[in-house]
Amino acid sequence: MKSTFNKSNGYNVSFDRKRKMVIANHQLIIEKKLGRKLHRNELVHHIDEDKSNNKICNLKLVNKSTHNKLHSVWKGNKNPSRRMSHSERSAISKIGWKHRKHHKHRENGENENE
């Protein structure tokens, strides 16, 4: 499959002959690993947020809600990641959003029961 760069979204893409459509390479890589197509609510997240880094260790399958949280899609005060650094968002994407509170306490050397 020949890969090309899509200037409009910044991803490397390939034409999938079976589906007769252009697919982002990071999606194809995860689909190959899973042995199936992605479900409608699944997205592939680049852990280091570098769209060109399609190494399998940098790709994580997430649902749309988690992906939105990781990329600060929520507006205003309801956005939990609004004041997070890139490294904190990366750490959360590696361990999972729901474990953020526990991870943050451990990083600070605190006991989460305090």
Phi and psi restraints in degrees (value plus and minus 20) as a CYANA .aco file:
   2 LYS   PHI    -104.3   -64.3
   2 LYS   PSI     111.0   151.0
   3 SER   PHI    -120.6   -80.6
   3 SER   PSI     121.4   161.4
   4 THR   PHI    -153.1  -113.1
   4 THR   PSI     142.5   182.5
   5 PHE   PHI    -116.2   -76.2
   5 PHE   PSI     108.9   148.9
   6 ASN   PHI    -115.2   -75.2
   6 ASN   PSI      88.3   128.3
   7 LYS   PHI     -85.7   -45.7
   7 LYS   PSI     -49.3    -9.3
   8 SER   PHI     -90.3   -50.3
   8 SER   PSI     -52.1   -12.1
   9 ASN   PHI    -142.0  -102.0
   9 ASN   PSI     -25.5    14.5
  10 GLY   PHI      61.3   101.3
  10 GLY   PSI      -9.1    30.9
  11 TYR   PHI    -125.0   -85.0
  11 TYR   PSI     130.4   170.4
  12 ASN   PHI     -99.9   -59.9
  12 ASN   PSI     112.5   152.5
  13 VAL   PHI    -149.4  -109.4
  13 VAL   PSI     140.6   180.6
  14 SER   PHI    -158.3  -118.3
  14 SER   PSI     135.3   175.3
  15 PHE   PHI    -108.5   -68.5
  15 PHE   PSI     101.6   141.6
  16 ASP   PHI    -111.8   -71.8
  16 ASP   PSI      91.3   131.3
  17 ARG   PHI     -87.3   -47.3
  17 ARG   PSI     -54.4   -14.4
  18 LYS   PHI     -85.0   -45.0
  18 LYS   PSI     -63.8   -23.8
  19 ARG   PHI    -108.0   -68.0
  19 ARG   PSI     -33.5     6.5
  20 LYS   PHI      37.5    77.5
  20 LYS   PSI      28.3    68.3
  21 MET   PHI    -177.1  -137.1
  21 MET   PSI     142.9   182.9
  22 VAL   PHI    -104.3   -64.3
  22 VAL   PSI     112.5   152.5
  23 ILE   PHI    -147.5  -107.5
  23 ILE   PSI     120.5   160.5
  24 ALA   PHI     -85.6   -45.6
  24 ALA   PSI     117.9   157.9
  25 ASN   PHI     -78.7   -38.7
  25 ASN   PSI     -57.2   -17.2
  26 HIS   PHI     -84.0   -44.0
  26 HIS   PSI     -51.1   -11.1
  27 GLN   PHI     -89.7   -49.7
  27 GLN   PSI     -62.2   -22.2
  28 LEU   PHI     -83.0   -43.0
  28 LEU   PSI     -58.7   -18.7
  29 ILE   PHI     -83.6   -43.6
  29 ILE   PSI     -65.9   -25.9
  30 ILE   PHI     -87.2   -47.2
  30 ILE   PSI     -60.8   -20.8
  31 GLU   PHI     -81.4   -41.4
  31 GLU   PSI     -60.0   -20.0
  32 LYS   PHI     -84.1   -44.1
  32 LYS   PSI     -62.0   -22.0
  33 LYS   PHI     -84.4   -44.4
  33 LYS   PSI     -61.8   -21.8
  34 LEU   PHI     -96.0   -56.0
  34 LEU   PSI     -45.6    -5.6
  35 GLY   PHI      58.1    98.1
  35 GLY   PSI       2.4    42.4
  36 ARG   PHI    -178.4  -138.4
  36 ARG   PSI     146.4   186.4
  37 LYS   PHI     -95.6   -55.6
  37 LYS   PSI     136.7   176.7
  38 LEU   PHI     -89.6   -49.6
  38 LEU   PSI     126.3   166.3
  39 HIS   PHI     -97.9   -57.9
  39 HIS   PSI     144.1   184.1
  40 ARG   PHI     -78.0   -38.0
  40 ARG   PSI     -53.3   -13.3
  41 ASN   PHI    -112.5   -72.5
  41 ASN   PSI     -14.0    26.0
  42 GLU   PHI    -121.3   -81.3
  42 GLU   PSI     120.2   160.2
  43 LEU   PHI    -153.1  -113.1
  43 LEU   PSI     140.6   180.6
  44 VAL   PHI    -126.2   -86.2
  44 VAL   PSI     104.1   144.1
  45 HIS   PHI    -122.2   -82.2
  45 HIS   PSI     113.3   153.3
  46 HIS   PHI    -105.3   -65.3
  46 HIS   PSI      91.9   131.9
  47 ILE   PHI     -77.1   -37.1
  47 ILE   PSI     -63.3   -23.3
  48 ASP   PHI    -107.6   -67.6
  48 ASP   PSI     -14.8    25.2
  49 GLU   PHI      41.6    81.6
  49 GLU   PSI      -0.9    39.1
  50 ASP   PHI    -118.5   -78.5
  50 ASP   PSI      86.8   126.8
  51 LYS   PHI     -81.3   -41.3
  51 LYS   PSI     -41.0    -1.0
  52 SER   PHI    -109.2   -69.2
  52 SER   PSI     -29.7    10.3
  53 ASN   PHI    -110.8   -70.8
  53 ASN   PSI      71.6   111.6
  54 ASN   PHI    -120.3   -80.3
  54 ASN   PSI       4.9    44.9
  55 LYS   PHI     -86.2   -46.2
  55 LYS   PSI     120.8   160.8
  56 ILE   PHI     -77.9   -37.9
  56 ILE   PSI     -52.2   -12.2
  57 CYS   PHI     -91.3   -51.3
  57 CYS   PSI     -32.9     7.1
  58 ASN   PHI    -121.2   -81.2
  58 ASN   PSI     -21.7    18.3
  59 LEU   PHI    -129.1   -89.1
  59 LEU   PSI     117.0   157.0
  60 LYS   PHI    -155.3  -115.3
  60 LYS   PSI     111.4   151.4
  61 LEU   PHI     -99.9   -59.9
  61 LEU   PSI     103.8   143.8
  62 VAL   PHI    -156.7  -116.7
  62 VAL   PSI     144.0   184.0
  63 ASN   PHI    -106.0   -66.0
  63 ASN   PSI     149.7   189.7
  64 LYS   PHI     -81.9   -41.9
  64 LYS   PSI     -58.7   -18.7
  65 SER   PHI     -82.0   -42.0
  65 SER   PSI     -67.4   -27.4
  66 THR   PHI     -83.3   -43.3
  66 THR   PSI     -61.3   -21.3
  67 HIS   PHI     -82.8   -42.8
  67 HIS   PSI     -61.6   -21.6
  68 ASN   PHI     -81.7   -41.7
  68 ASN   PSI     -60.8   -20.8
  69 LYS   PHI     -84.1   -44.1
  69 LYS   PSI     -60.3   -20.3
  70 LEU   PHI     -86.8   -46.8
  70 LEU   PSI     -47.9    -7.9
  71 HIS   PHI    -127.5   -87.5
  71 HIS   PSI      -0.2    39.8
  72 SER   PHI      35.5    75.5
  72 SER   PSI      23.1    63.1
  73 VAL   PHI     -96.2   -56.2
  73 VAL   PSI     -48.9    -8.9
  74 TRP   PHI     -84.1   -44.1
  74 TRP   PSI     128.4   168.4
  75 LYS   PHI    -120.4   -80.4
  75 LYS   PSI     132.7   172.7
  76 GLY   PHI      41.3    81.3
  76 GLY   PSI    -167.5  -127.5
  77 ASN   PHI     -91.0   -51.0
  77 ASN   PSI     -35.2     4.8
  78 LYS   PHI     -98.6   -58.6
  78 LYS   PSI     -24.8    15.2
  79 ASN   PHI    -106.9   -66.9
  79 ASN   PSI      88.2   128.2
  80 PRO   PHI     -90.4   -50.4
  80 PRO   PSI     -40.1    -0.1
  81 SER   PHI    -122.3   -82.3
  81 SER   PSI      -9.6    30.4
  82 ARG   PHI     -76.8   -36.8
  82 ARG   PSI     -60.0   -20.0
  83 ARG   PHI    -123.5   -83.5
  83 ARG   PSI       0.5    40.5
  84 MET   PHI    -109.2   -69.2
  84 MET   PSI     127.7   167.7
  85 SER   PHI    -100.4   -60.4
  85 SER   PSI     146.0   186.0
  86 HIS   PHI     -78.4   -38.4
  86 HIS   PSI     -62.1   -22.1
  87 SER   PHI     -86.7   -46.7
  87 SER   PSI     -55.7   -15.7
  88 GLU   PHI     -88.2   -48.2
  88 GLU   PSI     -62.3   -22.3
  89 ARG   PHI     -82.3   -42.3
  89 ARG   PSI     -59.4   -19.4
  90 SER   PHI     -83.5   -43.5
  90 SER   PSI     -62.9   -22.9
  91 ALA   PHI     -82.3   -42.3
  91 ALA   PSI     -61.7   -21.7
  92 ILE   PHI     -85.0   -45.0
  92 ILE   PSI     -61.2   -21.2
  93 SER   PHI     -85.1   -45.1
  93 SER   PSI     -48.0    -8.0
  94 LYS   PHI     -96.6   -56.6
  94 LYS   PSI     -56.3   -16.3
  95 ILE   PHI    -119.8   -79.8
  95 ILE   PSI     -37.1     2.9
  96 GLY   PHI      83.7   123.7
  96 GLY   PSI     117.9   157.9
  97 TRP   PHI     -81.5   -41.5
  97 TRP   PSI     -59.9   -19.9
  98 LYS   PHI     -88.1   -48.1
  98 LYS   PSI     -35.9     4.1
  99 HIS   PHI    -117.9   -77.9
  99 HIS   PSI      -8.5    31.5
 100 ARG   PHI     -78.9   -38.9
 100 ARG   PSI     -66.8   -26.8
 101 LYS   PHI     -79.6   -39.6
 101 LYS   PSI     -67.7   -27.7
 102 HIS   PHI     -81.7   -41.7
 102 HIS   PSI     -63.8   -23.8
 103 HIS   PHI     -84.4   -44.4
 103 HIS   PSI     -61.8   -21.8
 104 LYS   PHI     -83.3   -43.3
 104 LYS   PSI     -61.8   -21.8
 105 HIS   PHI     -83.2   -43.2
 105 HIS   PSI     -61.9   -21.9
 106 ARG   PHI     -85.6   -45.6
 106 ARG   PSI     -58.5   -18.5
 107 GLU   PHI     -82.9   -42.9
 107 GLU   PSI     -56.8   -16.8
 108 ASN   PHI    -105.0   -65.0
 108 ASN   PSI     -19.9    20.1
 109 GLY   PHI      53.4    93.4
 109 GLY   PSI      -0.3    39.7
 110 GLU   PHI    -115.6   -75.6
 110 GLU   PSI     136.6   176.6
 111 ASN   PHI    -108.7   -68.7
 111 ASN   PSI     106.5   146.5
 112 GLU   PHI     -86.6   -46.6
 112 GLU   PSI     -33.7     6.3
 113 ASN   PHI    -106.3   -66.3
 113 ASN   PSI     -26.1    13.9
